[in-house]
Amino acid sequence: MTLVNTDFHAAAEAEYDAMIALRRAIHADPELGLHCTRTSAKLKASLEGLPLEIRDSTSTSGFVAILRGARPGRTVLLRGDMDALPIHEETGLDFASQTDGKMHACGHDTHSAMLSAAARILCAQQASLEGTIVFMFQPGEEGHHGARFMIEDGLLDDPKPDAAFALHIWPTMPGGVVTSRTGALLASTDALNATIRGKGGHAAMPYDAIDPIPVACEAVGALQAHLARRVPFFDAAVISITQIHAGTAYNVIPETVELKGTLRTLSDERRTAEKAAIERIVTAVASAHDCTAEVRIDQGYPACRNDARAVALVEGLAKDLFGEDQYVEMPTPIMGGEDFAYVLQKVPGCMAFVGVAPPDEAAPGGRAGLHHAKMTVHEEWLTRGVALHCGFATRFLARGWE
């Protein structure tokens, strides 16, 4: 049985020039955070004249564009993010960032451009659609909780989606290959902050002070020992201390040491347990050395968990559209994070990755990866993302989770 209208690949090819022009315009003019107003304007301009109902987020520059089919039915959500990263671009591209210190190093320019192209294709099929497609154009994915804000704004309430899908490009994966997995795909992303307080003094007379620096070092080691010996391998966690701040002079023992880092987990139970463990370990180590400690863990994104039915749908689509060998099951989760997790807490669905390495790249793993100043995309593979968006929407509207 044919799973999808295979013309979607051809339709995506027909949209290629417009999609790439939009992607490059967004890439050259990157914006950060929740208020990417110029990017939103570019995306809205690309949708002008289409039979779409535009609803703006009240707390961000995001918006949804709603396509109502000729007949009532299910509702499916397709999401593309639009914000950049605070990175100085070093690609040397003709359309490189024109704003120093800002770059689309995570591919969000491609995500939103692919979604815009899919919207144009699907709007042309409005007369044959049963149900509704919600195109979610979202800022603030890079640590700013943009999806959560748009949900709180009520943009997923009416109509409420029955399924949701998002794509992410992957520059170190073979070009055109699609991958995903059931269950945990990406980790939760909490920020760890701790202050260890001792007693300052002269560095030549440490016995008259209580030096918090070796205490902080011991606390870092204790956290790593905890991970190695107390955390089950099958319910993984990562605790990385990425910043240590202390002191003002070579001959002064500081009063305090600041530790910062990240906690990553794949389950709610492990997340709760590791938050408690971090506070317990840091405060206990400090207390053992007559210091005090204050621990604060700022809640980040939840773990991104895929619905098995949605993953099966994507696998079938990828094989039907591109060939049996063009879908590869992801063997393990990635400990990075994604705020599409907020959507997947409300709506069954999935995120999938599509490789964008050049076709002649024998070992794409050696290329610059996501969040790198030299990250690039082989743009011809973006048509596969467009076709997947179109296929997921039409297949789900027609058959649900069959």
Residue, then its C-alpha position, 0 to 999 in steps of 0.5 A: m500500500t502506498l503510504v503517501n503521495t510521492d509527488f511531495h518530493a517533486a513539489a518540494e523540489a519545485e519550492y527549492d529556489a524560494m525556500i533557499a532564498l528565504r533560508r539565506a535571508i534568515h541566515a544573514d540576519p540572525e536574531l536571538g531569544l524570544h523576540c525575532t521580529r525581523t525573522s517573523a516578518k520574513l516568514k509571514a511575507s513568505l506565506e502572504g496570499l495563502p489561505l492561512e489564519i495567522r495567530d500571533s503569540t502575545s509573549t514572543s514574536g512567534f505565530v501559528a498559521i492555520l490551514r483548514g481543509a475543505r472538510p472537518g477532521r483531525t488536527v496536526l501540528l508542524r513546528g519550525d524554530m527560528d532563533a539563532l545562537p550567540i556565536h561569531e560565524e566563521t563559515g565564509l559563506d556569501f550569505a554569512s551572518q551580517t551581525d557580529g556575534k550572532m549565527h544560525a549555528c543550529g539550523h533553525d534558519t533551515h527549519s523555518a524555511m522548510l516549514s514555510a515551503a511545506a505550508r505553500i505546498l499543503c495550501a495548494q492541496q486545501a480542497s482535498l484535505e480533511g482536517t486542519i494543519v497548524f504551522m508553528f513558527q517558534p522563536g526562543e528554542e535556544g534556552h528561552h522556552g519559546a514553545r512553553f510561552m506559545i503554549e501558555d499563550g493558548l496557541l495550541d488550544d483551538p484547534k487542539p492538535d491530535a499529533a505533532f511533528a518537528l524536524h532538526i537538521w544534523p550536519t554530521m550525519p550522512g546527507g538525506v538520511v532520516t533518523s529518530r527513535t521511540g521514547a526518550l530522544l533528547a534530555s532535560t536541561d537544568a542549570l546548576n548553580a552553587t555557592i560554597r562559602g568559607k572564610g577569606g584570608h591571606a594566601a600565606m596563612p591558610y590556617d587562619a582562613i577556611d579556603p572554599i577552593p579545595v572544597a569546591c574541587e572536592a564537591v566537583g569530584a564527589l558529583q562525578a563519583h556519584l554519577a559513576r557509582r550511583v546512577p544506573f547505566f540504563d537511566a542515564a544522567v550527565i552532570s557537567i560543571t562548566q564554570i568555576h569562579a573565585g578569587t581576585a588576587y594571587n595572594v588572597i583566599p576568597e570568601t566564596v566559590e561559584l560553581k555552574g553547570t548542567l544536569r541532563t536526564l532522560s526520565d522525570e524520576r532520574r531528574t528528581a533524584e539527581k536534583a536532590a543528589i546535587e544539593r545533598i552532595v554539595t552541601a555535605v562536602a561543604s559542611a565537612h570542611d566548615c563551609t556552607a553551600e547554597v544550591r539552586i537548580d534552574q529548571g530547563y526543558p523536560a526530556c523530549r519523548n517520542d510517541a511510538r506511533a509517530v516514529a513508525l509513521v516517520e519511518g514509513l514515510a522516509k522509506d516510501l519517499f526516499g528508499e528503504d535504506q534512507y531511514v536509520e533507527m537512532p540507537t541511543p538518545i542524545m543528551g542535548g535538549e529541545d523545547f519541542a519537548y513541551v509540545l510533546q508533553k501535550v500532544p503525541g508526536c515526534m521529532a526526527f533528524v535529517g542528515v545534511a552532510p554533502p553527498d560525497e562526504a565519506a566520513p561526515g562525523g568529522r565535519a563541524g557540528l551543531h553550535h559550531a562557528k563553522m557549521t554548514v548545511h548542504e542545502e539540497w537535502l532540505t527538500r527531504g525535510v519539506a516532503l516529510h512535513c507534507g507527508f506526515a500532515t497528510r498521512f495523519l489527517a487521512r488515517g490517524w495512527e493506522 
